Amino acid sequence: MEIRNKEKFERTLLRLGIAMCLVLAGCESTQVKPPMPTGQIDAKIKPDPVIAEASRVIELNLGDSEAYYNRGNVYLLRQLFDQAILDYDKAIEINPGHAKAYNNRGLAYQAKGDNIRAILDFNKAVVINPSFGNAYYNRANAYYNEQHYDYAVTDYSRAIAINPSDAEAYNNRGLAYEAKGQYEGAILDYNKAIEIRPQYAKSYRNRGVAYAAMGQYERAILDYSKAIEINPQFAEAYNNRGLAYYAQGRYDQAISDYNKAIEINPVYAKAYSNRGVAYKTKDQYSRAISDYNKAIEVEPDYDGAYINRGAAYKDQGKYDLAIEDFTKALEINTNNAKAYYNRALTYYYTRDYSKAWNDISKAQSLGQYVHPGFLQELRNVSGIQG
């Protein structure tokens, strides 16, 4: 969770006199995080002095909505979302017009992955206070997470109209445009975000992604390099620069960047998978499969890694293993057109033409391009006309 003005917020909580609105920057490009540790709870965890003080204030002011609101903010900052929601509930019960309590309860629901409840709370916040820019921004993030990109663009625009210096709103509106395939509009927003905040590494990274999507790899590399210059620990920027180098056929440079991404984040599944693709392109199948294995170990539901490993097995003539991997990818994502396509090719090589035809038809129905020559060949050998 990223909270704006976190240090100031901490100081505010220690004073427990001034209410402050939290804002999550939740829809930036996803970043791979280490899995949460599991095990027994340590019964000797030290009491949180800020929570203790907030609770003391509530005891002295049982009917004060701000006291519950402030403790809810502490819980939210500590990522104790259920406790935060209970305190925001109480603040709203005491003061039904508490727009910030609705906003922050929405943030807690959003952090729990419940974007629908979050949106309902952000709706209430902006009805109470139509000039509440942060609530529009937060609702836009929730819409983005639900893939309602048009609604997200509208709310980011409202947030920007209220606060024209909101670099994060420009950045995230750029992400929404990018998700809609409107790369030029996205780049304009990233430009503005960078103009407002010249050291905004994520906007450089995001602009690089847009340039890469347009095939402008040199510009993408420049932006990824700038992001790395600003933040040398930016694993995603190394990974994305590696992708741009790979697209240019500069495989060794791509591998070098994937290495760096993995050095920074040893559980970065996509970087392992991408490095595996580069090794496979260099016919280094053992290294490629090792990387795909690692990607799957780190992220067991990573369907792309299964597809990539299956493709490596297919190229080696290990068709049974390839089919197992493509099938596993489809168990994870039943609408993965690439998995159907690759499994169809493998069935074709094993002369199981009926299954090949079924898979290729499914791949096409999901939007996968299939070369007409292969379709005709499959018709010829299978005797199926379709």
C-alpha positions as CSV (number, residue, x, y, z in Angstrom):
1,M,0.0,0.0,0.0
2,E,1.3,3.4,-1.0
3,I,0.1,6.3,1.2
4,R,0.6,9.9,0.2
5,N,2.5,12.0,2.7
6,K,3.2,9.0,4.9
7,E,5.7,10.7,7.2
8,K,3.3,13.6,7.8
9,F,0.5,11.2,8.4
10,E,2.6,9.4,11.1
11,R,3.2,12.7,12.8
12,T,-0.5,13.6,12.6
13,L,-1.5,10.3,14.2
14,L,0.9,10.9,17.1
15,R,-0.8,14.2,17.8
16,L,-4.3,12.6,17.3
17,G,-5.8,16.0,16.8
18,I,-6.0,16.5,13.0
19,A,-7.8,14.2,10.6
20,M,-6.1,13.3,7.5
21,C,-7.2,11.6,4.3
22,L,-5.3,8.6,3.0
23,V,-4.9,8.0,-0.7
24,L,-3.8,4.7,-2.2
25,A,-1.9,4.8,-5.5
26,G,-3.3,1.4,-6.3
27,C,-3.5,1.1,-10.0
28,E,0.1,1.5,-11.1
29,S,1.6,-1.3,-13.1
30,T,1.7,-4.4,-10.9
31,Q,4.9,-5.2,-9.1
32,V,5.8,-8.8,-8.1
33,K,5.9,-9.0,-4.3
34,P,7.4,-11.8,-2.1
35,P,4.7,-14.2,-0.8
36,M,3.4,-13.4,2.6
37,P,5.1,-15.5,5.3
38,T,2.9,-18.1,7.0
39,G,3.2,-19.7,10.4
40,Q,2.2,-19.1,14.0
41,I,1.5,-15.6,15.3
42,D,4.2,-14.3,17.7
43,A,2.4,-13.9,21.0
44,K,5.1,-11.5,22.1
45,I,4.5,-8.8,19.6
46,K,5.0,-5.5,21.3
47,P,1.8,-3.3,21.7
48,D,1.6,-0.5,19.2
49,P,1.9,2.8,21.1
50,V,0.0,4.8,18.5
51,I,-3.0,2.4,18.5
52,A,-2.9,2.4,22.4
53,E,-3.0,6.2,22.5
54,A,-5.8,6.3,19.9
55,S,-7.8,3.8,22.0
56,R,-7.2,5.9,25.1
57,V,-8.6,9.0,23.3
58,I,-11.7,7.0,22.3
59,E,-12.2,6.0,25.9
60,L,-12.2,9.7,26.8
61,N,-14.4,10.6,23.9
62,L,-16.8,7.7,23.2
63,G,-19.2,9.9,21.1
64,D,-16.5,11.5,19.1
65,S,-16.5,10.4,15.4
66,E,-13.0,11.9,14.9
67,A,-11.5,9.6,17.6
68,Y,-12.8,6.5,15.8
69,Y,-11.8,7.9,12.5
70,N,-8.2,8.6,13.7
71,R,-7.8,5.1,15.1
72,G,-9.2,3.7,11.9
73,N,-6.4,5.6,10.1
74,V,-3.8,4.0,12.3
75,Y,-5.2,0.6,11.6
76,L,-5.3,1.4,7.9
77,L,-1.7,2.5,7.9
78,R,-0.7,-0.7,9.8
79,Q,-2.7,-2.7,7.2
80,L,-5.1,-4.0,9.8
81,F,-8.0,-3.5,7.4
82,D,-10.8,-5.3,9.3
83,Q,-10.2,-3.2,12.4
84,A,-10.0,-0.1,10.3
85,I,-13.4,-0.8,8.8
86,L,-15.0,-1.3,12.2
87,D,-13.7,2.1,13.4
88,Y,-14.8,3.8,10.2
89,D,-18.2,2.2,10.6
90,K,-18.4,3.7,14.1
91,A,-17.3,7.1,12.9
92,I,-20.0,7.1,10.2
93,E,-22.6,5.9,12.6
94,I,-21.9,8.9,14.8
95,N,-21.5,11.3,11.9
96,P,-23.2,10.1,8.7
97,G,-21.8,13.1,6.9
98,H,-18.1,12.1,7.5
99,A,-16.9,12.0,3.9
100,K,-13.3,11.2,4.8
101,A,-14.5,8.2,6.9
102,Y,-16.3,6.9,3.8
103,N,-13.3,7.5,1.6
104,N,-10.9,5.7,4.0
105,R,-13.3,2.8,4.6
106,G,-13.3,2.5,0.8
107,L,-9.5,2.3,0.8
108,A,-9.7,-0.5,3.4
109,Y,-12.1,-2.4,1.3
110,Q,-10.0,-1.8,-1.8
111,A,-6.9,-3.1,0.0
112,K,-8.9,-6.3,0.8
113,G,-9.7,-6.7,-2.9
114,D,-13.3,-5.7,-2.6
115,N,-13.5,-2.9,-5.2
116,I,-17.3,-3.0,-5.4
117,R,-17.7,-2.0,-1.8
118,A,-14.9,0.5,-2.2
119,I,-16.7,2.2,-5.1
120,L,-19.9,2.4,-3.0
121,D,-18.0,4.2,-0.3
122,F,-16.2,6.5,-2.7
123,N,-19.6,7.3,-4.2
124,K,-20.9,8.3,-0.8
125,A,-17.8,10.5,-0.2
126,V,-18.2,12.5,-3.3
127,V,-22.0,12.9,-2.8
128,I,-21.2,14.4,0.6
129,N,-18.3,16.5,-0.8
130,P,-18.4,17.0,-4.6
131,S,-15.0,18.7,-4.4
132,F,-13.2,15.7,-2.7
133,G,-10.5,15.1,-5.3
134,N,-8.9,12.2,-3.5
135,A,-12.2,10.3,-3.4
136,Y,-12.5,10.7,-7.2
137,Y,-8.9,9.5,-7.6
138,N,-9.5,6.5,-5.3
139,R,-12.7,5.6,-7.1
140,A,-10.8,5.8,-10.4
141,N,-8.3,3.3,-9.0
142,A,-11.1,0.9,-8.1
143,Y,-12.7,1.2,-11.5
144,Y,-9.3,0.6,-13.1
145,N,-8.9,-2.6,-11.0
146,E,-12.3,-3.7,-12.2
147,Q,-11.2,-3.0,-15.8
148,H,-13.8,-0.2,-16.2
149,Y,-11.3,2.0,-17.9
150,D,-13.7,4.6,-19.3
151,Y,-15.1,5.3,-15.8
152,A,-11.5,5.4,-14.5
153,V,-10.5,8.0,-17.1
154,T,-13.6,10.1,-16.1
155,D,-12.7,10.0,-12.4
156,Y,-9.0,10.7,-12.9
157,S,-10.0,13.7,-15.0
158,R,-12.3,14.9,-12.2
159,A,-9.4,14.6,-9.7
160,I,-7.1,16.5,-12.1
161,A,-9.7,19.3,-12.5
162,I,-9.8,19.7,-8.7
163,N,-6.0,19.4,-8.3
164,P,-4.1,20.2,-11.6
165,S,-0.8,19.3,-9.9
166,D,-1.7,15.8,-9.1
167,A,1.1,13.8,-10.9
168,E,-0.3,10.5,-9.7
169,A,-3.7,11.2,-11.3
170,Y,-2.0,12.0,-14.6
171,N,0.1,8.9,-14.3
172,N,-2.8,6.6,-13.6
173,R,-5.0,8.1,-16.2
174,G,-2.2,7.3,-18.6
175,L,-2.4,3.7,-17.4
176,A,-6.1,3.7,-18.1
177,Y,-5.6,5.1,-21.6
178,E,-2.9,2.5,-22.2
179,A,-5.3,-0.3,-21.1
180,K,-7.7,1.0,-23.8
181,G,-4.9,0.9,-26.4
182,Q,-4.8,4.7,-26.6
183,Y,-1.0,5.0,-26.3
184,E,-0.6,8.5,-27.6
185,G,-3.1,9.8,-25.0
186,A,-1.2,7.8,-22.3
187,I,2.1,9.3,-23.3
188,L,0.6,12.8,-23.1
189,D,-0.4,12.1,-19.5
190,Y,2.9,10.5,-18.6
191,N,4.6,13.7,-20.0
192,K,2.5,15.8,-17.7
193,A,3.2,13.7,-14.7
194,I,6.9,13.9,-15.4
195,E,6.6,17.7,-15.9
196,I,5.0,18.0,-12.5
197,R,7.4,15.5,-10.8
198,P,10.6,15.2,-12.8
199,Q,11.9,12.3,-10.6
200,Y,8.8,10.2,-11.0
201,A,10.4,6.9,-12.0
202,K,7.2,5.0,-12.5
203,S,5.9,7.5,-15.1
204,Y,9.2,7.1,-17.0
205,R,8.7,3.3,-16.8
206,N,5.0,3.6,-17.9
207,R,5.8,5.9,-20.8
208,G,8.5,3.4,-21.8
209,V,5.8,0.6,-21.9
210,A,3.6,2.8,-24.1
211,Y,6.5,3.5,-26.5
212,A,7.3,-0.2,-26.6
213,A,3.7,-1.0,-27.4
214,M,4.0,1.4,-30.4
215,G,7.2,-0.4,-31.5
216,Q,9.4,2.6,-30.6
217,Y,11.9,0.6,-28.7
218,E,14.7,3.1,-28.6
219,R,12.5,5.7,-26.9
220,A,11.3,2.9,-24.6
221,I,14.9,2.1,-23.6
222,L,15.6,5.7,-22.9
223,D,12.7,5.9,-20.6
224,Y,13.5,2.7,-18.8
225,S,17.1,3.9,-18.4
226,K,15.9,7.2,-16.9
227,A,13.7,5.3,-14.5
228,I,16.7,3.2,-13.5
229,E,18.9,6.3,-13.1
230,I,16.3,7.7,-10.7
231,N,15.7,4.4,-8.9
232,P,18.6,1.9,-9.3
233,Q,16.5,-0.7,-7.4
234,F,13.6,-0.5,-9.9
235,A,13.4,-4.2,-10.9
236,E,10.4,-3.7,-13.2
237,A,12.3,-1.1,-15.2
238,Y,15.2,-3.5,-15.8
239,N,12.7,-6.2,-16.8
240,N,11.0,-4.0,-19.2
241,R,14.2,-2.7,-20.7
242,G,15.2,-6.3,-21.2
243,L,12.0,-6.9,-23.1
244,A,12.8,-3.9,-25.4
245,Y,16.3,-5.2,-26.0
246,Y,14.9,-8.6,-26.8
247,A,12.5,-7.1,-29.3
248,Q,15.5,-5.6,-31.0
249,G,17.3,-8.9,-31.1
250,R,19.8,-7.8,-28.5
251,Y,19.5,-11.0,-26.5
252,D,22.6,-10.7,-24.3
253,Q,21.7,-7.2,-23.2
254,A,18.2,-8.5,-22.5
255,I,19.6,-11.3,-20.3
256,S,21.8,-8.9,-18.5
257,D,18.8,-6.8,-17.6
258,Y,16.8,-9.8,-16.5
259,N,19.7,-10.8,-14.3
260,K,19.7,-7.4,-12.6
261,A,15.9,-7.5,-12.1
262,I,16.2,-10.9,-10.4
263,E,19.2,-9.7,-8.3
264,I,17.0,-6.9,-7.0
265,N,13.9,-9.1,-6.6
266,P,14.8,-12.8,-6.4
267,V,11.1,-13.8,-6.6
268,Y,10.3,-11.9,-9.8
269,A,8.6,-14.6,-11.7
270,K,8.1,-12.7,-14.9
271,A,11.8,-11.8,-15.1
272,Y,12.7,-15.5,-14.8
273,S,10.3,-16.4,-17.5
274,N,11.5,-13.6,-19.8
275,R,15.1,-14.6,-19.3
276,G,14.0,-18.2,-20.2
277,V,12.6,-16.9,-23.5
278,A,15.9,-15.2,-24.3
279,Y,17.8,-18.4,-23.5
280,K,15.4,-20.4,-25.6
281,T,15.9,-18.0,-28.5
282,K,19.7,-18.6,-28.1
283,D,19.0,-22.4,-28.2
284,Q,20.1,-22.8,-24.6
285,Y,17.2,-25.0,-23.6
286,S,18.5,-26.3,-20.4
287,R,18.9,-22.8,-19.0
288,A,15.5,-21.7,-20.4
289,I,13.7,-24.6,-18.7
290,S,15.5,-24.0,-15.5
291,D,14.2,-20.4,-15.6
292,Y,10.7,-21.5,-16.4
293,N,10.9,-23.9,-13.5
294,K,11.9,-21.1,-11.2
295,A,9.1,-18.9,-12.4
296,I,6.6,-21.6,-11.6
297,E,8.1,-22.3,-8.2
298,V,7.8,-18.6,-7.3
299,E,4.3,-18.2,-8.9
300,P,2.6,-21.6,-9.2
301,D,-0.4,-20.0,-11.1
302,Y,1.7,-18.3,-13.7
303,D,0.1,-19.7,-16.9
304,G,2.6,-17.9,-19.1
305,A,5.5,-19.8,-17.6
306,Y,3.8,-23.1,-18.3
307,I,3.2,-22.1,-21.9
308,N,6.9,-21.0,-22.3
309,R,8.2,-24.2,-20.7
310,G,5.8,-26.3,-22.9
311,A,7.1,-24.5,-26.0
312,A,10.6,-25.4,-25.0
313,Y,9.6,-29.1,-24.5
314,K,7.8,-29.0,-27.8
315,D,10.9,-27.7,-29.6
316,Q,12.9,-30.6,-28.0
317,G,10.4,-33.1,-29.2
318,K,9.2,-33.8,-25.6
319,Y,5.6,-33.7,-26.7
320,D,4.0,-35.4,-23.7
321,L,5.7,-32.9,-21.3
322,A,4.7,-30.0,-23.6
323,I,1.0,-31.1,-23.6
324,E,1.1,-31.4,-19.8
325,D,2.3,-27.8,-19.5
326,F,-0.2,-26.4,-22.0
327,T,-3.0,-28.3,-20.3
328,K,-1.8,-26.9,-16.9
329,A,-1.9,-23.4,-18.3
330,L,-5.5,-24.0,-19.4
331,E,-6.4,-25.2,-16.0
332,I,-5.2,-21.9,-14.6
333,N,-6.7,-19.8,-17.4
334,T,-9.4,-21.5,-19.5
335,N,-9.4,-18.7,-22.0
336,N,-5.7,-18.7,-22.8
337,A,-5.6,-18.7,-26.6
338,K,-1.9,-19.2,-26.8
339,A,-2.1,-22.4,-24.7
340,Y,-4.8,-23.8,-27.0
341,Y,-2.7,-22.8,-30.1
342,N,0.5,-24.3,-28.8
343,R,-1.2,-27.5,-27.7
344,A,-2.8,-27.7,-31.1
345,L,0.6,-27.6,-32.7
346,T,1.9,-30.3,-30.4
347,Y,-1.1,-32.5,-31.2
348,Y,-0.4,-31.9,-34.8
349,Y,3.2,-33.1,-34.4
350,T,2.0,-36.2,-32.6
351,R,-0.6,-36.8,-35.4
352,D,-3.5,-36.4,-33.1
353,Y,-5.3,-34.3,-35.7
354,S,-8.8,-34.4,-34.2
355,K,-7.5,-32.9,-30.9
356,A,-5.3,-30.4,-32.9
357,W,-8.4,-29.3,-34.8
358,N,-10.4,-28.8,-31.6
359,D,-7.7,-26.7,-30.0
360,I,-7.0,-24.6,-33.1
361,S,-10.7,-23.8,-33.4
362,K,-10.8,-22.8,-29.7
363,A,-7.7,-20.6,-30.1
364,Q,-9.3,-18.9,-33.1
365,S,-12.6,-18.3,-31.2
366,L,-10.5,-16.5,-28.5
367,G,-8.9,-14.2,-31.1
368,Q,-5.6,-16.1,-31.8
369,Y,-4.3,-15.6,-35.3
370,V,-3.6,-18.8,-37.2
371,H,-1.8,-18.9,-40.5
372,P,-4.1,-20.0,-43.3
373,G,-1.4,-22.4,-44.6
374,F,-1.5,-24.3,-41.3
375,L,-5.3,-24.4,-41.3
376,Q,-5.3,-25.8,-44.8
377,E,-2.6,-28.4,-43.9
378,L,-4.6,-29.4,-40.8
379,R,-7.7,-29.8,-43.0
380,N,-5.8,-31.9,-45.4
381,V,-4.4,-34.3,-42.9
382,S,-7.4,-34.5,-40.6
383,G,-10.1,-34.7,-43.3
384,I,-12.0,-32.1,-41.2
385,Q,-13.5,-29.2,-43.1
386,G,-14.3,-26.1,-41.1
